[in-house]
Amino acid sequence: MSSPTWSYRDAAWPAPLSNLAASFAHFGLHFRRLLSLRRSWPYYLLVVLPVLGSGGLARLAIDDASRIGTFFQEFVMRALALCALGLGVGVFREDADSGALPMLLLRPRAVVALPVGRWLAVSLFCTLLGVTMVAGVDLGLLGTPFSIGAAYFVRQLLAVLFGAMAYAAVFMAIGAWFKSGTGVGLAFLLIVDLIMATKVDSMARAAPAHYLTVLIQTLPGKELEAAQTADQIPAALLGLVSLAALGCVAAVMRLRMDPPGA
């Protein structure tokens, strides 16, 4: 006599998890998956490209130190954005393909906890990748006339941390709303983040690159008058945080319309 079929939906829990506890449960589950070499090896390789590029950076920037800021803006931050794109647009699709077990177990809070937990995991992982890229590039410039000073290093860390938060949220929202999230994400990088960030003032507010430029476009101590942009740093950080919040809210709204595990 065969036993009756059992489903995870039949599991009874003493009490539903809070939003905070469920968010950290999703964060731990997803972050552990991101650390897998088999899962994330393309992003580890992507980290190497800016580091290799730094080998010739000092020679290229002999006559124009501002090229260093351009290098971080157009190479390192673009690599960070591509990491966030690849990791952010598929976070919900991966759960659906795997049977949505985590969403079933945490379903009472999944609508909020799933986006927040996934955003935290992708943000932290991209931050680690970004810090590795920045450290590698800075070491490549060590001992050259363009060695990075402490003030600029702080700007780099701020750009990586807040940039990862903003990009992760934006691409997570795109992945939640669009089936072809990768294509839409690439269009966002090309049209909004690359073109409109410099050409259309009204649209620049929706581009993380617009705020990142304030942080890393100049090099303190290299006669680029970086002090002129020092008072813009708080507003730039607030802009990146606002984009991160809007991305998370957009993902939550999408999941409310189509609840996970339904």
Phi, psi and omega in degrees: 000123183281145179283152181295149179292133179251142180236153176296338177292341180278352183293137179248129181250145182303321180202148179293147177290150173288164178302320181294313180295318180294323179298316180289331175294315176295320179300311181297319181296313184286321182295321177298323178292323180293330181288347180295130180297321180294328181279323192240014183300328178297328181283328173296321177293324179297328178297327185290330186300309177297327179295317176295323180295334181292342180300324179257005185294314183299321179293321179291331187260018183302317185263353184210097184294339180295344178295337178294314176299321177297322179298314179294323182289313189266344183247301183293313182290329176292322176296320177297318180296320179294323176298314179296323178297309182296326183270333188274323188288340186253012187295322181279325179296324179297319178294320180295318181292332182269007179096000175059031179302313179300323181290326179292317182294328184248021188305325180303333181237011190294329185300323178264316187291326182296308178297317183294315179296317179294319179297317178299318182294312181294320179298314181295316181296316178294325176297317178298318177296317181295318178297322177297317178298312181298316180298319179295317179294316180298321177295326177294334179267353182298132180087355177264170176298350183245031176301142184281131176275172183297320182296317180288328177297322177297319177299319179299314181297320177296318180297317181294311184297305184284329175295318177298319178299315183290311182297318181299317181292317181299313183286331174296318178296319178298317179295330179285326186265335185237134178293320176268062186297324181296315179297316179294322178296318177296321177297321177298315180298319184283311188277309185276308189283333183259315186268304185291335180298335181247344186253329186238109185299319183293329180272345182298334181295339179267003183251118175304325181300330179299318181280326179294330178300323179297326185280323191233014182282340182238164182237102181305139178088358182246030176060038178250010176054050181295339181299337180293337180256000183298322182285350179270350184298312179303319180294324179294318178295320178296322178297318179293320177296321179296318177297320178297317180295317180296322178296317179295319179297318179297320178293320178296317179299319180294319180289333175293326178287329182225078188301139178293142178078004182287000000 
